[in-house]
Amino acid sequence: MVTPIDACPSVLETTSRMPQGGTLTRQRNWGSLSATGSDSFGEVLKQIAQRVADGETVTFRSTGNSMVPLIHSRDEVVVSPVDPTRVQVGDIVLTKVAGNVYIHLVKAIEPAKRRVQIGNNRGGINGWTGFDRVYGIAVSVAGTERPGARAKVVQRGEERGGMAIHRPGNVRGHPRTHLSWAASAS
């Protein structure tokens, strides 16, 4: 269940590592937002997943209650690209399951089949998904670092579960678009 938001201030920040060293940080303030449909939130999460898959670290405010107490509604979540072969049960990942994008928990792993089971923090299971659909890991929630998460982050040019992150842009056939709503954790 997605919780609608009304007049929720939203700031999206993306950080990209530059090939010559250093980082490029871009911040966009979207002002007051008003969104009520789960389709809107789903589209935003897809756009966030695209940016993370492109090698960017993305900061956004999540909505919903399915991850409480790990993520509360409107908590700031920082997601970085991850090597899915490094994830462990209990990690919070940005992933696609059956066409929907979630910021949920890894519940089980089948390394031989290169897949993970994803679910929320209330006992719900979203399903199994392949390593290629695990885009990022939450490295920080509400300003608190997630233990061990940064060690699983990959940088542009590194292998990500058998796929190299090369450049920002249209990597997976999705054009870059601006984000305009807070994203859902439900």
C-alpha positions as CSV (number, residue, x, y, z in Angstrom):
1,M,0.0,0.0,0.0
2,V,1.4,3.4,-1.0
3,T,0.7,6.3,1.3
4,P,-0.1,9.5,-0.6
5,I,1.8,12.6,0.3
6,D,0.5,16.2,0.3
7,A,2.8,19.2,0.1
8,C,5.9,17.1,1.0
9,P,9.0,19.1,0.3
10,S,11.4,17.0,-1.7
11,V,15.1,17.3,-2.5
12,L,16.8,14.9,-4.8
13,E,20.5,14.7,-4.7
14,T,22.7,12.7,-7.1
15,T,26.4,12.1,-6.8
16,S,28.5,10.8,-9.6
17,R,32.2,9.8,-9.5
18,M,34.2,11.5,-12.2
19,P,36.6,9.3,-14.3
20,Q,39.4,11.8,-13.5
21,G,38.7,11.6,-9.8
22,G,36.5,13.5,-7.4
23,T,32.7,13.7,-7.4
24,L,30.0,15.7,-9.1
25,T,27.0,16.4,-6.8
26,R,23.8,17.8,-8.2
27,Q,20.9,18.8,-6.1
28,R,17.3,19.6,-7.2
29,N,14.7,21.1,-5.0
30,W,11.3,20.2,-6.3
31,G,9.4,22.4,-3.8
32,S,6.0,21.2,-2.6
33,L,4.7,18.1,-4.1
34,S,1.2,16.6,-4.4
35,A,0.8,13.1,-5.6
36,T,-1.9,10.6,-4.7
37,G,-1.5,7.5,-7.0
38,S,0.7,4.6,-6.6
39,D,1.5,4.8,-10.3
40,S,3.2,8.2,-9.7
41,F,5.4,6.8,-7.0
42,G,6.2,3.7,-9.0
43,E,7.4,5.9,-11.9
44,V,9.6,7.9,-9.6
45,L,11.2,4.7,-8.2
46,K,11.8,3.5,-11.7
47,Q,13.6,6.8,-12.5
48,I,15.7,6.5,-9.3
49,A,16.6,2.9,-10.2
50,Q,17.7,4.1,-13.6
51,R,20.0,6.7,-12.1
52,V,21.5,4.2,-9.7
53,A,21.9,1.6,-12.4
54,D,23.8,4.3,-14.3
55,G,26.3,4.6,-11.5
56,E,24.9,7.5,-9.5
57,T,24.4,7.7,-5.8
58,V,20.9,9.1,-5.2
59,T,19.4,10.7,-2.1
60,F,15.6,10.8,-1.8
61,R,12.8,10.9,0.7
62,S,10.8,7.8,0.9
63,T,7.1,7.4,1.8
64,G,5.1,4.5,3.2
65,N,5.1,2.4,6.3
66,S,6.1,-1.1,5.0
67,M,9.8,-0.7,6.2
68,V,9.1,0.8,9.7
69,P,11.2,1.0,11.9
70,L,14.1,0.7,9.4
71,I,12.7,3.4,7.1
72,H,10.0,5.8,8.3
73,S,7.9,7.8,5.9
74,R,9.8,10.9,4.7
75,D,13.2,9.6,5.9
76,E,16.1,10.6,3.7
77,V,17.5,7.5,2.0
78,V,20.9,7.4,0.3
79,V,21.2,4.6,-2.3
80,S,24.4,3.7,-4.2
81,P,25.1,1.2,-6.9
82,V,25.7,-2.3,-5.5
83,D,27.3,-5.5,-6.6
84,P,24.4,-7.9,-6.1
85,T,26.7,-10.8,-5.5
86,R,27.8,-9.0,-2.3
87,V,24.3,-8.4,-0.8
88,Q,23.3,-10.3,2.3
89,V,20.0,-11.1,4.0
90,G,18.9,-8.0,5.9
91,D,20.3,-5.5,3.4
92,I,18.0,-2.8,2.1
93,V,18.1,-2.7,-1.7
94,L,16.6,-0.9,-4.6
95,T,15.3,-3.6,-6.9
96,K,12.7,-4.5,-9.4
97,V,10.4,-7.5,-8.7
98,A,7.7,-8.5,-11.2
99,G,7.7,-5.1,-12.9
100,N,7.6,-3.0,-9.7
101,V,10.6,-1.2,-8.1
102,Y,11.0,-1.3,-4.3
103,I,13.4,-0.1,-1.6
104,H,12.9,-3.3,0.5
105,L,14.8,-6.0,2.4
106,V,16.7,-9.0,1.0
107,K,14.9,-11.9,2.7
108,A,16.8,-14.8,1.1
109,I,19.5,-15.5,-1.5
110,E,20.1,-18.3,-4.0
111,P,23.6,-17.6,-5.4
112,A,23.5,-20.6,-7.7
113,K,20.4,-19.2,-9.4
114,R,21.7,-15.6,-9.2
115,R,18.6,-14.4,-7.5
116,V,17.3,-12.8,-4.2
117,Q,14.0,-12.8,-2.5
118,I,12.7,-9.3,-1.6
119,G,10.2,-8.3,1.0
120,N,9.1,-5.5,3.4
121,N,9.8,-5.2,7.1
122,R,6.3,-6.3,8.1
123,G,6.5,-9.9,6.9
124,G,5.3,-9.3,3.3
125,I,7.2,-11.0,0.4
126,N,7.4,-9.3,-3.0
127,G,9.0,-12.3,-4.7
128,W,12.2,-13.5,-6.3
129,T,14.3,-11.4,-8.7
130,G,17.5,-11.8,-10.6
131,F,20.8,-10.2,-9.6
132,D,20.5,-8.0,-12.7
133,R,17.5,-6.3,-11.2
134,V,19.2,-5.4,-7.9
135,Y,20.3,-1.8,-8.6
136,G,21.4,-0.3,-5.4
137,I,21.9,-0.6,-1.6
138,A,20.7,1.8,1.1
139,V,24.0,3.1,2.6
140,S,22.3,5.6,4.9
141,V,18.8,6.1,6.3
142,A,17.8,9.2,8.1
143,G,21.4,10.2,8.5
144,T,22.5,6.9,10.0
145,E,24.9,4.7,8.1
146,R,23.8,1.1,7.3
147,P,26.4,-1.3,8.7
148,G,28.5,-2.9,6.0
149,A,26.6,-1.3,3.1
150,R,29.4,0.9,1.8
151,A,31.6,-2.2,1.3
152,K,29.1,-3.5,-1.2
153,V,29.0,-0.3,-3.3
154,V,30.5,-0.4,-6.8
155,Q,31.9,2.6,-8.7
156,R,31.5,3.4,-12.4
157,G,33.8,1.1,-14.4
158,E,33.6,-1.7,-11.8
159,E,31.8,-4.9,-12.4
160,R,28.3,-5.1,-10.9
161,G,27.3,-8.7,-10.7
162,G,28.8,-9.4,-14.2
163,M,27.7,-6.0,-15.7
164,A,30.1,-3.0,-15.9
165,I,28.8,0.5,-15.0
166,H,30.2,2.7,-17.8
167,R,28.4,6.0,-18.0
168,P,25.4,8.0,-17.0
169,G,22.5,8.2,-19.5
170,N,20.4,5.8,-21.5
171,V,22.1,2.6,-20.3
172,R,18.9,0.4,-20.1
173,G,16.9,2.1,-22.9
174,H,15.2,4.6,-20.6
175,P,15.8,8.2,-21.3
176,R,16.9,10.4,-18.4
177,T,14.0,12.3,-16.9
178,H,13.6,14.7,-14.0
179,L,12.2,13.3,-10.8
180,S,9.2,15.2,-9.4
181,W,7.8,13.2,-6.5
182,A,9.0,11.6,-3.3
183,A,9.5,7.8,-3.7
184,S,7.7,5.1,-1.9
185,A,9.1,2.4,0.4
186,S,5.9,0.4,0.4
